[in-house]
Amino acid sequence: MRTKFSTSWKNSIQPRKQRKYRYNAPLHIKQKFVNVHLSTELRKKHNKRNIGLRKGDKVKVMRGQFKNKEGKVDQVNLKKTQVYVEGIEITKKDGTKTRYPLHPSNLMIAELNMDDKMRQKSLERK
């Protein structure tokens, strides 16, 4: 049986194959796709450039129509690589408001949610 995802795939310069790799990747690999840059203060404090995004983190939107807006992460959809942030909504033609999905590459973490003990331990390590 042929699998959709190749574990032996190294890399390719073809965008088609790169998109296929990201789309068909299993969830434990897609988890790495939702890593987000840290703000400069957090970068100095934790000696890390980026970290995995979690529900409850406060993020700043860096690109797109909601640039410079901040809010807490409401939901992280690993399957579609989308992030939903509180306060970022789009108004439809009929007047209803819906949540707007953002790509993690367009976000920056301003404040970390430190409720999880495992996350605290991982940030303490160098």
OpenMM code with the backbone's topology and positions (N, CA, C; nanometers):
from openmm import Vec3, app, unit

residues = "MET ARG THR LYS PHE SER THR SER TRP LYS ASN SER ILE GLN PRO ARG LYS GLN ARG LYS TYR ARG TYR ASN ALA PRO LEU HIS ILE LYS GLN LYS PHE VAL ASN VAL HIS LEU SER THR GLU LEU ARG LYS LYS HIS ASN LYS ARG ASN ILE GLY LEU ARG LYS GLY ASP LYS VAL LYS VAL MET ARG GLY GLN PHE LYS ASN LYS GLU GLY LYS VAL ASP GLN VAL ASN LEU LYS LYS THR GLN VAL TYR VAL GLU GLY ILE GLU ILE THR LYS LYS ASP GLY THR LYS THR ARG TYR PRO LEU HIS PRO SER ASN LEU MET ILE ALA GLU LEU ASN MET ASP ASP LYS MET ARG GLN LYS SER LEU GLU ARG LYS".split()
positions = [
    Vec3(0.0827, -0.1191, 0.0000),
    Vec3(0.0000, 0.0000, 0.0000),
    Vec3(0.0870, 0.1253, 0.0000),
    Vec3(0.0547, 0.2180, -0.0883),
    Vec3(0.1316, 0.3421, -0.0958),
    Vec3(0.0791, 0.4421, 0.0063),
    Vec3(0.1711, 0.5074, 0.0726),
    Vec3(0.1310, 0.6078, 0.1704),
    Vec3(0.1359, 0.7461, 0.1063),
    Vec3(0.0583, 0.8383, 0.1623),
    Vec3(0.0563, 0.9751, 0.1110),
    Vec3(0.1823, 1.0506, 0.1512),
    Vec3(0.2375, 1.0119, 0.2664),
    Vec3(0.3512, 1.0843, 0.3218),
    Vec3(0.4757, 0.9982, 0.3160),
    Vec3(0.5802, 1.0510, 0.2578),
    Vec3(0.7056, 0.9776, 0.2467),
    Vec3(0.7973, 1.0134, 0.3635),
    Vec3(0.8358, 0.9121, 0.4409),
    Vec3(0.9266, 0.9376, 0.5537),
    Vec3(1.0706, 0.9559, 0.5055),
    Vec3(1.1015, 0.9086, 0.3863),
    Vec3(1.2374, 0.9198, 0.3343),
    Vec3(1.2565, 1.0458, 0.2508),
    Vec3(1.1530, 1.1295, 0.2410),
    Vec3(1.1615, 1.2514, 0.1608),
    Vec3(1.2648, 1.3445, 0.2201),
    Vec3(1.3595, 1.3870, 0.1402),
    Vec3(1.4631, 1.4768, 0.1898),
    Vec3(1.4209, 1.6214, 0.1672),
    Vec3(1.4315, 1.6666, 0.0438),
    Vec3(1.3834, 1.8005, 0.0109),
    Vec3(1.3771, 1.8153, -0.1398),
    Vec3(1.3059, 1.9134, -0.1825),
    Vec3(1.2908, 1.9410, -0.3240),
    Vec3(1.2734, 2.0905, -0.3393),
    Vec3(1.3173, 2.1440, -0.4523),
    Vec3(1.2979, 2.2868, -0.4766),
    Vec3(1.1651, 2.3131, -0.5459),
    Vec3(1.0957, 2.2055, -0.5824),
    Vec3(0.9658, 2.2225, -0.6480),
    Vec3(0.8601, 2.2595, -0.5438),
    Vec3(0.7954, 2.3758, -0.5595),
    Vec3(0.6912, 2.4162, -0.4647),
    Vec3(0.5790, 2.3130, -0.4552),
    Vec3(0.5511, 2.2460, -0.5662),
    Vec3(0.4457, 2.1437, -0.5681),
    Vec3(0.4745, 2.0347, -0.4664),
    Vec3(0.5997, 1.9880, -0.4612),
    Vec3(0.6358, 1.8806, -0.3685),
    Vec3(0.6437, 1.9319, -0.2250),
    Vec3(0.6843, 2.0571, -0.2078),
    Vec3(0.6883, 2.1143, -0.0739),
    Vec3(0.5475, 2.1272, -0.0168),
    Vec3(0.4537, 2.1737, -0.1005),
    Vec3(0.3144, 2.1845, -0.0556),
    Vec3(0.2570, 2.0479, -0.0246),
    Vec3(0.2884, 1.9483, -0.1073),
    Vec3(0.2391, 1.8116, -0.0866),
    Vec3(0.2915, 1.7562, 0.0460),
    Vec3(0.4201, 1.7795, 0.0762),
    Vec3(0.4812, 1.7332, 0.2004),
    Vec3(0.4097, 1.7931, 0.3212),
    Vec3(0.3858, 1.9251, 0.3170),
    Vec3(0.3213, 1.9924, 0.4296),
    Vec3(0.1761, 1.9492, 0.4449),
    Vec3(0.1063, 1.9291, 0.3335),
    Vec3(-0.0352, 1.8931, 0.3374),
    Vec3(-0.0552, 1.7507, 0.3891),
    Vec3(0.0294, 1.6582, 0.3478),
    Vec3(0.0135, 1.5173, 0.3828),
    Vec3(0.0897, 1.4755, 0.5078),
    Vec3(0.1578, 1.5689, 0.5727),
    Vec3(0.2380, 1.5350, 0.6911),
    Vec3(0.1488, 1.4884, 0.8056),
    Vec3(0.1962, 1.3900, 0.8848),
    Vec3(0.1198, 1.3478, 1.0029),
    Vec3(0.1234, 1.4570, 1.1103),
    Vec3(0.0324, 1.4462, 1.2074),
    Vec3(0.0152, 1.5526, 1.3063),
    Vec3(0.1394, 1.5783, 1.3915),
    Vec3(0.2198, 1.4754, 1.4189),
    Vec3(0.3380, 1.4989, 1.5018),
    Vec3(0.4423, 1.5830, 1.4275),
    Vec3(0.4361, 1.5857, 1.2951),
    Vec3(0.5249, 1.6724, 1.2178),
    Vec3(0.4581, 1.8079, 1.1959),
    Vec3(0.3255, 1.8094, 1.1772),
    Vec3(0.2531, 1.9357, 1.1606),
    Vec3(0.2613, 2.0208, 1.2865),
    Vec3(0.2853, 1.9592, 1.4010),
    Vec3(0.3021, 2.0324, 1.5269),
    Vec3(0.4180, 2.1313, 1.5153),
    Vec3(0.5213, 2.0945, 1.4399),
    Vec3(0.6376, 2.1818, 1.4226),
    Vec3(0.6067, 2.3002, 1.3316),
    Vec3(0.5017, 2.2884, 1.2493),
    Vec3(0.4654, 2.3968, 1.1577),
    Vec3(0.3965, 2.5128, 1.2296),
    Vec3(0.3515, 2.4912, 1.3531),
    Vec3(0.2851, 2.5984, 1.4273),
    Vec3(0.3796, 2.6604, 1.5311),
    Vec3(0.5099, 2.6521, 1.5060),
    Vec3(0.6069, 2.7234, 1.5882),
    Vec3(0.6065, 2.8700, 1.5460),
    Vec3(0.6098, 2.9597, 1.6449),
    Vec3(0.5950, 3.1026, 1.6201),
    Vec3(0.7117, 3.1774, 1.6832),
    Vec3(0.7547, 3.2857, 1.6190),
    Vec3(0.8624, 3.3690, 1.6723),
    Vec3(0.8221, 3.4298, 1.8063),
    Vec3(0.9225, 3.4472, 1.8920),
    Vec3(0.9022, 3.5132, 2.0211),
    Vec3(0.9352, 3.6618, 2.0068),
    Vec3(0.8763, 3.7452, 2.0931),
    Vec3(0.9109, 3.8873, 2.0948),
    Vec3(1.0545, 3.9020, 2.1454),
    Vec3(1.1128, 4.0181, 2.1243),
    Vec3(1.2542, 4.0368, 2.1604),
    Vec3(1.2789, 4.0183, 2.3102),
    Vec3(1.1839, 4.0623, 2.3947),
    Vec3(1.2006, 4.0460, 2.5405),
    Vec3(1.2001, 3.8980, 2.5784),
    Vec3(1.1035, 3.8222, 2.5218),
    Vec3(1.0949, 3.6789, 2.5520),
    Vec3(1.2140, 3.6034, 2.4944),
    Vec3(1.2643, 3.6504, 2.3801),
    Vec3(1.3797, 3.5872, 2.3161),
    Vec3(1.5021, 3.5966, 2.4065),
    Vec3(1.5216, 3.7134, 2.4662),
    Vec3(1.6352, 3.7325, 2.5571),
    Vec3(1.6174, 3.6535, 2.6863),
    Vec3(1.4942, 3.6499, 2.7361),
    Vec3(1.4653, 3.5830, 2.8625),
    Vec3(1.4842, 3.4321, 2.8537),
    Vec3(1.4341, 3.3702, 2.7458),
    Vec3(1.4346, 3.2245, 2.7344),
    Vec3(1.5441, 3.1695, 2.6427),
    Vec3(1.6218, 3.2570, 2.5787),
    Vec3(1.7285, 3.2167, 2.4867),
    Vec3(1.6775, 3.1241, 2.3759),
    Vec3(1.5589, 3.1545, 2.3254),
    Vec3(1.5010, 3.0784, 2.2143),
    Vec3(1.4455, 3.1768, 2.1137),
    Vec3(1.4486, 3.1374, 1.9860),
    Vec3(1.3966, 3.2234, 1.8801),
    Vec3(1.2476, 3.2010, 1.8594),
    Vec3(1.2056, 3.0740, 1.8635),
    Vec3(1.0638, 3.0438, 1.8445),
    Vec3(1.0224, 2.9303, 1.9361),
    Vec3(0.8904, 2.9144, 1.9470),
    Vec3(0.8344, 2.8116, 2.0353),
    Vec3(0.6979, 2.7721, 1.9799),
    Vec3(0.6551, 2.6517, 2.0137),
    Vec3(0.5252, 2.6036, 1.9678),
    Vec3(0.4115, 2.6854, 2.0267),
    Vec3(0.3136, 2.7141, 1.9443),
    Vec3(0.2000, 2.7957, 1.9855),
    Vec3(0.0998, 2.7122, 2.0637),
    Vec3(0.0408, 2.7730, 2.1665),
    Vec3(-0.0584, 2.7048, 2.2496),
    Vec3(-0.1780, 2.7948, 2.2708),
    Vec3(-0.2894, 2.7319, 2.3040),
    Vec3(-0.4099, 2.8063, 2.3404),
    Vec3(-0.3797, 2.8861, 2.4672),
    Vec3(-0.4162, 3.0127, 2.4671),
    Vec3(-0.3924, 3.0976, 2.5832),
    Vec3(-0.2739, 3.1907, 2.5673),
    Vec3(-0.1865, 3.1661, 2.4694),
    Vec3(-0.0747, 3.2568, 2.4441),
    Vec3(-0.1283, 3.3883, 2.3884),
    Vec3(-0.0629, 3.4982, 2.4247),
    Vec3(-0.1007, 3.6278, 2.3689),
    Vec3(-0.0107, 3.6529, 2.2486),
    Vec3(-0.0724, 3.6783, 2.1321),
    Vec3(0.0042, 3.6954, 2.0091),
    Vec3(-0.0244, 3.8306, 1.9453),
    Vec3(0.0705, 3.8742, 1.8638),
    Vec3(0.0565, 3.9967, 1.7856),
    Vec3(0.0598, 3.9570, 1.6395),
    Vec3(-0.0335, 4.0117, 1.5607),
    Vec3(-0.0388, 3.9818, 1.4176),
    Vec3(0.0610, 4.0734, 1.3467),
    Vec3(0.1492, 4.0150, 1.2673),
    Vec3(0.2557, 4.0904, 1.2016),
    Vec3(0.2246, 4.1237, 1.0554),
    Vec3(0.1379, 4.0460, 0.9922),
    Vec3(0.1091, 4.0644, 0.8501),
    Vec3(-0.0406, 4.0545, 0.8252),
    Vec3(-0.0847, 4.1119, 0.7134),
    Vec3(-0.2229, 4.0972, 0.6717),
    Vec3(-0.3106, 4.2127, 0.7149),
    Vec3(-0.4413, 4.1963, 0.6963),
    Vec3(-0.5360, 4.3045, 0.7228),
    Vec3(-0.5525, 4.3340, 0.8712),
    Vec3(-0.5077, 4.2435, 0.9589),
    Vec3(-0.5183, 4.2646, 1.1039),
    Vec3(-0.3829, 4.2967, 1.1658),
    Vec3(-0.2925, 4.3520, 1.0869),
    Vec3(-0.1568, 4.3835, 1.1320),
    Vec3(-0.1592, 4.4704, 1.2576),
    Vec3(-0.0685, 4.4400, 1.3517),
    Vec3(-0.0498, 4.5116, 1.4794),
    Vec3(-0.1606, 4.4878, 1.5816),
    Vec3(-0.2568, 4.4009, 1.5532),
    Vec3(-0.3597, 4.3688, 1.6522),
    Vec3(-0.3076, 4.2577, 1.7423),
    Vec3(-0.3508, 4.2610, 1.8678),
    Vec3(-0.3103, 4.1599, 1.9642),
    Vec3(-0.4321, 4.0897, 2.0209),
    Vec3(-0.4114, 3.9655, 2.0640),
    Vec3(-0.5191, 3.8900, 2.1260),
    Vec3(-0.4699, 3.7550, 2.1734),
    Vec3(-0.5541, 3.6880, 2.2516),
    Vec3(-0.5197, 3.5549, 2.3003),
    Vec3(-0.5581, 3.4505, 2.1974),
    Vec3(-0.4794, 3.3436, 2.1908),
    Vec3(-0.5086, 3.2343, 2.0988),
    Vec3(-0.6298, 3.1586, 2.1508),
    Vec3(-0.7296, 3.1471, 2.0656),
    Vec3(-0.8551, 3.0801, 2.0981),
    Vec3(-0.8472, 2.9317, 2.0645),
    Vec3(-0.7910, 2.9028, 1.9470),
    Vec3(-0.7857, 2.7646, 1.8981),
    Vec3(-0.6689, 2.7503, 1.8021),
    Vec3(-0.6028, 2.6342, 1.8061),
    Vec3(-0.4974, 2.6007, 1.7111),
    Vec3(-0.5425, 2.4768, 1.6360),
    Vec3(-0.5575, 2.4877, 1.5048),
    Vec3(-0.5992, 2.3769, 1.4206),
    Vec3(-0.4757, 2.3204, 1.3508),
    Vec3(-0.4248, 2.2071, 1.4023),
    Vec3(-0.3050, 2.1474, 1.3456),
    Vec3(-0.3303, 2.0916, 1.2066),
    Vec3(-0.4467, 2.0344, 1.1860),
    Vec3(-0.4766, 1.9691, 1.0589),
    Vec3(-0.4707, 2.0679, 0.9424),
    Vec3(-0.5211, 2.1884, 0.9650),
    Vec3(-0.5226, 2.2898, 0.8597),
    Vec3(-0.4130, 2.3945, 0.8773),
    Vec3(-0.3316, 2.3832, 0.9816),
    Vec3(-0.2264, 2.4795, 1.0154),
    Vec3(-0.2850, 2.6200, 1.0242),
    Vec3(-0.3884, 2.6354, 1.1061),
    Vec3(-0.4540, 2.7636, 1.1240),
    Vec3(-0.4636, 2.7975, 1.2723),
    Vec3(-0.4643, 2.9272, 1.3007),
    Vec3(-0.4752, 2.9751, 1.4379),
    Vec3(-0.5908, 3.0748, 1.4438),
    Vec3(-0.6747, 3.0613, 1.5468),
    Vec3(-0.7841, 3.1562, 1.5684),
    Vec3(-0.7522, 3.2389, 1.6919),
    Vec3(-0.7624, 3.3717, 1.6784),
    Vec3(-0.7269, 3.4637, 1.7856),
    Vec3(-0.8510, 3.5418, 1.8284),
    Vec3(-0.8653, 3.5609, 1.9613),
    Vec3(-0.9778, 3.6389, 2.0148),
    Vec3(-0.9722, 3.7815, 1.9611),
    Vec3(-1.0864, 3.8335, 1.9228),
    Vec3(-1.0944, 3.9721, 1.8765),
    Vec3(-1.0654, 3.9896, 1.7287),
    Vec3(-1.0211, 3.8848, 1.6620),
    Vec3(-0.9956, 3.8953, 1.5181),
    Vec3(-1.1092, 3.8250, 1.4461),
    Vec3(-1.2015, 3.9078, 1.3985),
    Vec3(-1.3206, 3.8580, 1.3319),
    Vec3(-1.3385, 3.9334, 1.2014),
    Vec3(-1.4103, 3.8718, 1.1099),
    Vec3(-1.4415, 3.9349, 0.9826),
    Vec3(-1.5928, 3.9492, 0.9744),
    Vec3(-1.6388, 4.0610, 0.9220),
    Vec3(-1.7821, 4.0856, 0.9093),
    Vec3(-1.8274, 4.0425, 0.7709),
    Vec3(-1.9258, 3.9543, 0.7684),
    Vec3(-1.9787, 3.9060, 0.6412),
    Vec3(-2.0823, 4.0043, 0.5867),
    Vec3(-2.1245, 3.9816, 0.4631),
    Vec3(-2.2170, 4.0748, 0.3982),
    Vec3(-2.3509, 4.0841, 0.4699),
    Vec3(-2.3937, 3.9735, 0.5311),
    Vec3(-2.5228, 3.9763, 0.6006),
    Vec3(-2.5117, 4.0372, 0.7413),
    Vec3(-2.3917, 4.0815, 0.7804),
    Vec3(-2.3731, 4.1487, 0.9084),
    Vec3(-2.3222, 4.0598, 1.0198),
    Vec3(-2.3207, 3.9282, 0.9984),
    Vec3(-2.2717, 3.8383, 1.1026),
    Vec3(-2.1195, 3.8405, 1.1074),
    Vec3(-2.0668, 3.8150, 1.2258),
    Vec3(-1.9210, 3.8116, 1.2425),
    Vec3(-1.8759, 3.6682, 1.2601),
    Vec3(-1.7642, 3.6341, 1.1969),
    Vec3(-1.7066, 3.5004, 1.2111),
    Vec3(-1.5585, 3.5128, 1.2440),
    Vec3(-1.5071, 3.4101, 1.3092),
    Vec3(-1.3641, 3.4077, 1.3417),
    Vec3(-1.2834, 3.3964, 1.2126),
    Vec3(-1.1673, 3.4593, 1.2111),
    Vec3(-1.0837, 3.4612, 1.0915),
    Vec3(-0.9573, 3.3792, 1.1179),
    Vec3(-0.9308, 3.2761, 1.0351),
    Vec3(-0.8107, 3.1949, 1.0577),
    Vec3(-0.6840, 3.2677, 1.0131),
    Vec3(-0.5788, 3.2551, 1.0932),
    Vec3(-0.4493, 3.3153, 1.0613),
    Vec3(-0.3445, 3.2060, 1.0478),
    Vec3(-0.2437, 3.2319, 0.9658),
    Vec3(-0.1330, 3.1376, 0.9518),
    Vec3(-0.0293, 3.1695, 1.0596),
    Vec3(0.0286, 3.0670, 1.1232),
    Vec3(0.1239, 3.0908, 1.2325),
    Vec3(0.2460, 3.1732, 1.1924),
    Vec3(0.2851, 3.1708, 1.0651),
    Vec3(0.4031, 3.2459, 1.0220),
    Vec3(0.3803, 3.3963, 1.0283),
    Vec3(0.2544, 3.4388, 1.0375),
    Vec3(0.2222, 3.5811, 1.0418),
    Vec3(0.2019, 3.6327, 1.1846),
    Vec3(0.2386, 3.5518, 1.2831),
    Vec3(0.2169, 3.5879, 1.4231),
    Vec3(0.3484, 3.5983, 1.4992),
    Vec3(0.3441, 3.6672, 1.6133),
    Vec3(0.4577, 3.6744, 1.7050),
    Vec3(0.4025, 3.6642, 1.8470),
    Vec3(0.4647, 3.5803, 1.9286),
    Vec3(0.4189, 3.5625, 2.0661),
    Vec3(0.4646, 3.6809, 2.1504),
    Vec3(0.3674, 3.7478, 2.2139),
    Vec3(0.3974, 3.8620, 2.3010),
    Vec3(0.4023, 3.8191, 2.4471),
    Vec3(0.3208, 3.7171, 2.4831),
    Vec3(0.3142, 3.6709, 2.6212),
    Vec3(0.2826, 3.5217, 2.6207),
    Vec3(0.3559, 3.4441, 2.6996),
    Vec3(0.3371, 3.2997, 2.7038),
    Vec3(0.2371, 3.2571, 2.8098),
    Vec3(0.1624, 3.1523, 2.7811),
    Vec3(0.0721, 3.0899, 2.8778),
    Vec3(0.1532, 2.9844, 2.9525),
    Vec3(0.1824, 3.0101, 3.0801),
    Vec3(0.2703, 2.9218, 3.1568),
    Vec3(0.1943, 2.8306, 3.2527),
    Vec3(0.0688, 2.7964, 3.2207),
    Vec3(-0.0102, 2.7079, 3.3061),
    Vec3(0.0434, 2.5654, 3.3067),
    Vec3(0.0986, 2.5214, 3.1933),
    Vec3(0.1451, 2.3839, 3.1798),
    Vec3(0.2848, 2.3674, 3.2400),
    Vec3(0.3015, 2.2696, 3.3300),
    Vec3(0.4305, 2.2470, 3.3953),
    Vec3(0.5362, 2.1946, 3.2978),
    Vec3(0.4913, 2.1165, 3.1977),
    Vec3(0.5857, 2.0637, 3.0986),
    Vec3(0.6454, 2.1772, 3.0141),
    Vec3(0.5652, 2.2772, 2.9867),
    Vec3(0.6139, 2.3916, 2.9094),
    Vec3(0.7146, 2.4708, 2.9926),
    Vec3(0.6891, 2.4854, 3.1206),
    Vec3(0.7817, 2.5558, 3.2088),
    Vec3(0.9159, 2.4861, 3.2112),
    Vec3(0.9131, 2.3519, 3.2205),
    Vec3(1.0365, 2.2742, 3.2246),
    Vec3(1.1147, 2.2864, 3.0941),
    Vec3(1.0426, 2.2835, 2.9803),
    Vec3(1.1104, 2.2903, 2.8509),
    Vec3(1.1762, 2.4267, 2.8297),
    Vec3(1.1183, 2.5319, 2.8868),
    Vec3(1.1775, 2.6655, 2.8731),
    Vec3(1.2926, 2.6876, 2.9692),
    Vec3(1.2947, 2.6133, 3.0811),
    Vec3(1.4045, 2.6248, 3.1758),
    Vec3(1.5316, 2.5631, 3.1218),
    Vec3(1.5142, 2.4554, 3.0406),
    Vec3(1.6313, 2.3897, 2.9806),
    Vec3(1.6930, 2.4811, 2.8754),
    Vec3(1.8213, 2.4621, 2.8514),
    Vec3(1.8899, 2.5418, 2.7485),
    Vec3(1.9053, 2.4641, 2.6208),
] * unit.nanometer
topology = app.Topology()
chain = topology.addChain("A")
for resn in residues:
    res = topology.addResidue(resn, chain)
    for name in ("N", "CA", "C"):
        topology.addAtom(name, app.Element.getBySymbol(name[0]), res)
